[in-house]
């Protein structure tokens, strides 16, 4: 049964979750394994926001439906089998059915190129490209024609 006071309870839940993720970020910031990582604090902040956006069960984990929604939002709908395979690649086991924030950070900061990591990196790059176009549109030339 749903809580009748969803707004306040949801806000409190999200702030508690953010505190928990901030604590994990702090641990990664002090981890010598990542001390050579360029711009680590801002990367961790960006990863936290992305993670919270798709933590649909609000338990601090991304389940298969959260992963499905994440990829659909990026225009990359996947089958259930593909989702399970991606999840297993991130967590390192097919028996686990959620991605914890630690798993997520290890994937994003690790050397291994998991499919999900590549998708999220390219999505971030595409957003940067979109944001560079400011001001009035440039004049079209003949070379712009197909």
C-alpha positions as CSV (number, residue, x, y, z in Angstrom):
1,X,0.0,0.0,0.0
2,X,1.4,3.4,-1.0
3,X,2.1,6.1,1.5
4,X,-0.6,8.9,1.3
5,X,2.1,11.5,2.0
6,X,4.3,10.6,-0.9
7,X,6.0,14.0,-1.5
8,X,7.6,14.5,1.9
9,X,8.4,10.9,2.4
10,X,9.9,10.6,-1.1
11,X,12.0,13.8,-0.5
12,X,13.3,12.4,2.8
13,X,14.1,9.1,1.2
14,X,16.0,10.8,-1.6
15,X,18.0,13.0,0.8
16,X,18.9,9.9,3.0
17,X,19.9,8.1,-0.2
18,X,22.0,11.0,-1.4
19,X,23.8,11.1,2.0
20,X,24.6,7.4,1.7
21,X,26.0,7.9,-1.8
22,X,28.0,10.9,-0.7
23,X,29.6,8.7,1.9
24,X,30.6,6.2,-0.7
25,X,31.9,9.1,-2.9
26,X,34.1,10.2,0.0
27,X,35.5,6.7,0.3
28,X,36.4,6.7,-3.4
29,X,38.0,10.2,-3.1
30,X,40.4,8.9,-0.4
31,X,41.0,5.6,-2.1
32,X,44.7,5.5,-3.3
33,X,43.6,3.3,-6.2
34,X,41.9,6.4,-7.8
35,X,44.2,9.2,-6.7
36,X,45.5,9.5,-10.3
37,X,42.0,9.9,-11.7
38,X,41.6,13.3,-13.2
39,X,38.7,15.5,-11.9
40,X,37.5,12.7,-9.6
41,X,35.2,14.8,-7.4
42,X,33.2,16.2,-10.3
43,X,33.0,12.8,-12.0
44,X,31.7,11.2,-8.7
45,X,29.1,14.0,-8.4
46,X,27.9,13.4,-12.0
47,X,27.8,9.6,-11.4
48,X,25.8,10.0,-8.2
49,X,23.2,12.1,-10.0
50,X,23.0,9.6,-12.9
51,X,22.7,6.7,-10.4
52,X,19.9,8.4,-8.4
53,X,18.0,9.1,-11.5
54,X,17.6,5.4,-12.2
55,X,17.4,4.0,-8.7
56,X,13.7,3.3,-9.2
57,X,13.2,1.0,-6.2
58,X,14.8,3.7,-3.9
59,X,16.8,1.0,-2.0
60,X,20.1,2.4,-3.1
61,X,20.4,-0.1,-6.0
62,X,19.5,-0.2,-9.7
63,X,17.3,-3.2,-10.5
64,X,16.6,-4.6,-13.9
65,X,13.6,-2.2,-14.4
66,X,15.8,0.8,-13.5
67,X,18.5,-0.4,-16.0
68,X,15.7,-0.9,-18.6
69,X,14.4,2.6,-18.1
70,X,17.9,4.1,-18.2
71,X,18.6,2.6,-21.6
72,X,15.1,3.4,-23.0
73,X,15.6,7.0,-22.0
74,X,18.8,7.0,-24.0
75,X,17.0,5.5,-27.0
76,X,18.5,2.1,-26.6
77,X,15.8,-0.4,-25.7
78,X,17.2,-3.8,-24.8
79,X,15.6,-7.2,-24.3
80,X,15.4,-8.8,-20.9
81,X,18.2,-11.2,-21.8
82,X,20.5,-8.3,-22.9
83,X,19.7,-6.4,-19.7
84,X,20.6,-9.4,-17.6
85,X,23.9,-9.8,-19.5
86,X,24.8,-6.1,-19.0
87,X,24.0,-6.3,-15.3
88,X,26.1,-9.5,-14.9
89,X,28.9,-7.7,-16.7
90,X,28.8,-4.8,-14.2
91,X,28.4,-6.8,-11.0
92,X,30.6,-9.7,-12.1
93,X,28.0,-12.4,-11.4
94,X,24.8,-13.5,-13.0
95,X,23.2,-14.4,-9.6
96,X,23.0,-10.8,-8.4
97,X,20.0,-8.9,-9.8
98,X,20.8,-5.3,-8.8
99,X,23.7,-2.9,-9.3
100,X,24.9,-1.3,-6.1
101,X,26.5,2.2,-6.2
102,X,29.9,0.6,-5.5
103,X,29.4,-1.7,-8.5
104,X,28.4,1.3,-10.6
105,X,31.5,3.4,-9.5
106,X,33.9,0.5,-10.0
107,X,32.5,0.1,-13.5
108,X,32.7,3.8,-14.4
109,X,36.2,4.3,-12.9
110,X,37.6,0.9,-13.7
111,X,39.7,-0.1,-16.6
112,X,37.3,-2.7,-18.0
113,X,35.0,-1.3,-20.7
114,X,31.6,-2.7,-19.8
115,X,28.9,-2.1,-22.4
116,X,26.9,0.1,-19.9
117,X,30.0,2.2,-19.2
118,X,30.5,2.9,-22.9
119,X,26.8,3.8,-23.4
120,X,26.9,6.2,-20.5
121,X,30.2,7.8,-21.6
122,X,28.9,8.4,-25.1
123,X,25.7,9.8,-23.8
124,X,27.7,12.3,-21.7
125,X,29.8,13.2,-24.7
126,X,26.7,13.7,-26.8
127,X,25.2,16.1,-24.2
128,X,28.4,18.1,-24.2
129,X,28.2,18.5,-28.0
130,X,24.6,19.6,-27.8
131,X,25.4,22.3,-25.2
132,X,28.2,23.8,-27.2
133,X,25.7,25.2,-29.8
134,X,24.6,28.5,-28.3
135,X,23.4,31.7,-29.9
136,X,21.7,32.1,-33.3
137,X,22.1,29.3,-35.8
138,X,25.0,29.7,-38.2
139,X,24.4,30.5,-41.8
140,X,24.0,27.5,-44.1
141,X,26.4,27.0,-47.0
142,X,26.3,24.8,-50.1
143,X,28.6,22.4,-48.4
144,X,25.9,21.8,-45.8
145,X,23.5,20.4,-48.3
146,X,23.1,16.6,-48.5
